[in-house]
Structures are given as structure tokens and as C-alpha cells.
Amino acid sequence: MAIVITDLEVIVILAIVLTIVYLIGTYWKHRRLTSYAHWFDENLSPKGKVKFASHGHAGLRIKFEGENDSFKEMHFALTLGARENLMYYPLALVKMDPDRLNCWAILHKPIPLNMQIIKQTDKKIISSLQDNPRLTALDSDALKQDGYVAYSSNRSAALELLFKAAVPSNLKPMHIESVEIDKPSSVLRLVADLRKDTLSDVVKFMFNLASSV
């Protein structure tokens, strides 16, 4: 005997599924953000003042201020994928949608260069950098081997920074998407996949990079 499901029953089933996915996804993201907040509090509070700003279950902002010769303040923005949305899951199968960590530091001293390091797959950004007459491509085999390219306004200072902060060896293992150094604003920016197993290393790398510029 065939089971016939009416349109109303389909709507009810779909509503139940959407509600369950929303509740579970929201709960998971809250737990994960709480875990990240505890990590930042435990690891950065001994070094200075840590402030948190929640964006509901979508993300978390952290501001760090401490007695540091390299930077005035450092910010972290944590954004989690929309796991409370049912469409997140089929799209995740065909398109990578990782949790994201954005970091930026406002430095004390003037920066001697503009520099941007990005993945070779970011063709649109690379095209814009190539069209900038103030920037030149850096010839770095270490970066190219891991799938990155770099452009800078000061070749010698950029190569010195890459060596001093061991930049090429850290990008791929930490799943870093891009690094940008902005001379006019004295700001250092970094974008990476947000992963619990690499979070500590990325934050340490950010501190080291800020002190090396």
C-alpha cells in the first residue's frame, strides 16, 4: 500500500527539520564560541586587557591591549559558518566554507613598506596588485611552493621580514589565507581558517609578525 504524503504534511516535516537544524546549529556555534572565548581569556588576560563583543551565534570580537612595544592594540574577529541554516550542509559539499579568523594589529611605529601575501588562486586580487605601479612581485620560491605570492613596495624590507618572521614556513601549516601590511595606517592584517588545532600558532605568529615589522 503506497503512502501518500500531502502538501501540508511536507510543509510540517520541512518545518520540523529546519527547526531542529537551527536549534542544533545555534547550540553548537554557541558552545564553540564560548570555548574560543575561554581560550583567549586564559592565554591573553595574563598579558593585558581583553575585551569581548558577541555578535550572537554568528561570531565574536576580541580586543587585546597590553604593555607591548610592537602594537597599541590587537583585534580578533571569529566568524563561524551558518550551521543553523539547512542549506549550509549541501553547499559545504561543493564549496569550502570554513570558519574564519580575522586579525589586525595597530602598530606603534611607522611601517617601512606596503606588502600583501595571498594565495595564487586569488586571481582577481592578484590582478589588482599587478596593476598597482607602486608594488612589485617578490621572487620567493618558498612562497610559491606552498601556493602563495607576495607583492611589496619595498623589496629589501619585505624579504628581510619574510626571513625574520619565518613567514613562508608558517602560512600553509596554519591555513593562512592572506597577510597584509599597510604603511599609511600602520596596520597589520591576517586572515586564516579558524581551527582549534592551529589557533594558538596563528595568534603567536601574529604577535611575532607584529614585532618583526
Backbone hydrogen bonds, N-H to C=O, Kabsch-Sander energy under -0.5 kcal/mol:
donor,donor_aa,acceptor,acceptor_aa,energy
4,V,2,A,-0.6
5,I,3,I,-0.5
6,T,4,V,-0.6
10,V,6,T,-2.0
11,I,7,D,-2.1
12,V,8,L,-2.3
13,I,9,E,-2.6
14,L,10,V,-2.6
15,A,11,I,-2.4
16,I,12,V,-2.2
17,V,13,I,-2.6
18,L,14,L,-2.7
19,T,15,A,-2.2
20,I,16,I,-2.5
21,V,17,V,-2.7
22,Y,18,L,-2.4
23,L,19,T,-2.6
24,I,20,I,-2.8
25,G,21,V,-2.8
26,T,22,Y,-2.6
27,Y,23,L,-2.2
28,W,24,I,-2.6
29,K,25,G,-2.3
30,H,26,T,-2.2
31,R,27,Y,-2.4
32,R,28,W,-2.5
33,L,29,K,-2.7
34,T,30,H,-2.2
35,S,31,R,-2.0
36,Y,32,R,-2.2
37,A,33,L,-2.5
38,H,34,T,-2.2
39,W,35,S,-1.8
40,F,36,Y,-2.4
41,D,37,A,-2.3
42,E,38,H,-2.7
43,N,39,W,-2.2
44,L,40,F,-2.5
45,S,40,F,-0.6
45,S,41,D,-1.3
47,K,44,L,-1.6
48,G,44,L,-1.0
48,G,45,S,-0.6
49,K,65,E,-3.6
51,K,63,K,-2.5
53,A,61,R,-2.4
55,H,59,G,-2.2
58,A,55,H,-1.7
60,L,78,L,-2.1
61,R,53,A,-2.6
62,I,76,F,-2.9
63,K,51,K,-2.6
64,F,74,M,-3.2
65,E,49,K,-2.6
67,E,47,K,-0.6
68,N,66,G,-1.5
72,K,106,I,-3.5
73,E,106,I,-0.9
74,M,64,F,-2.5
75,H,104,W,-3.2
76,F,62,I,-2.6
77,A,102,N,-2.9
78,L,60,L,-3.3
78,L,76,F,-0.5
79,T,77,A,-0.5
79,T,100,R,-2.6
80,L,58,A,-1.8
83,R,81,G,-2.5
85,N,82,A,-1.7
86,L,84,E,-0.5
88,Y,85,N,-1.7
89,Y,86,L,-1.0
91,L,87,M,-1.6
92,A,88,Y,-1.8
93,L,89,Y,-0.8
93,L,90,P,-0.6
94,V,90,P,-0.6
94,V,91,L,-0.8
95,K,91,L,-2.3
100,R,79,T,-3.0
101,L,192,A,-3.1
102,N,77,A,-2.5
103,C,190,L,-3.1
104,W,75,H,-2.0
105,A,188,L,-2.5
106,I,73,E,-2.4
107,L,105,A,-0.7
107,L,186,S,-2.6
108,H,70,S,-1.8
111,I,183,K,-0.5
115,M,181,I,-2.1
116,Q,151,Y,-2.5
117,I,179,V,-3.2
118,I,149,V,-2.3
119,K,177,E,-0.6
120,Q,147,G,-2.7
122,D,119,K,-1.7
123,K,121,T,-2.1
126,I,122,D,-2.4
127,S,123,K,-2.4
128,S,124,K,-1.6
129,L,125,I,-2.1
130,Q,126,I,-2.5
131,D,127,S,-1.3
132,N,129,L,-1.1
135,L,132,N,-1.6
136,T,152,S,-2.4
138,L,150,A,-2.7
140,S,138,L,-1.3
144,K,140,S,-2.1
145,Q,141,D,-2.4
146,D,142,A,-0.8
146,D,143,L,-0.7
147,G,144,K,-1.4
148,Y,143,L,-2.5
149,V,118,I,-2.7
151,Y,116,Q,-2.2
152,S,136,T,-2.4
153,S,114,N,-2.3
158,A,154,N,-2.4
159,L,155,R,-2.5
160,E,156,S,-2.0
161,L,157,A,-2.0
162,L,158,A,-2.5
163,F,159,L,-1.8
164,K,160,E,-2.8
165,A,161,L,-2.5
166,A,163,F,-0.8
167,V,162,L,-1.8
170,N,166,A,-0.5
170,N,167,V,-1.7
171,L,167,V,-1.3
172,K,168,P,-0.6
174,M,170,N,-1.4
175,H,172,K,-1.6
176,I,171,L,-2.6
177,E,191,V,-2.9
178,S,191,V,-1.7
179,V,117,I,-2.2
180,E,189,R,-2.7
181,I,115,M,-3.3
182,D,180,E,-0.5
182,D,187,V,-2.8
183,K,181,I,-0.7
186,S,182,D,-1.0
186,S,183,K,-0.5
187,V,182,D,-1.5
188,L,105,A,-2.4
189,R,180,E,-3.1
190,L,103,C,-2.8
191,V,178,S,-2.4
192,A,101,L,-2.5
193,D,175,H,-2.4
194,L,99,D,-3.0
195,R,193,D,-0.9
198,T,195,R,-0.8
199,L,195,R,-1.3
202,V,198,T,-2.4
203,V,199,L,-2.4
204,K,200,S,-2.2
205,F,201,D,-2.4
206,M,202,V,-2.2
207,F,203,V,-2.1
208,N,204,K,-2.5
209,L,205,F,-2.8
210,A,206,M,-2.2
211,S,207,F,-1.7
212,S,208,N,-1.0
213,V,209,L,-1.3
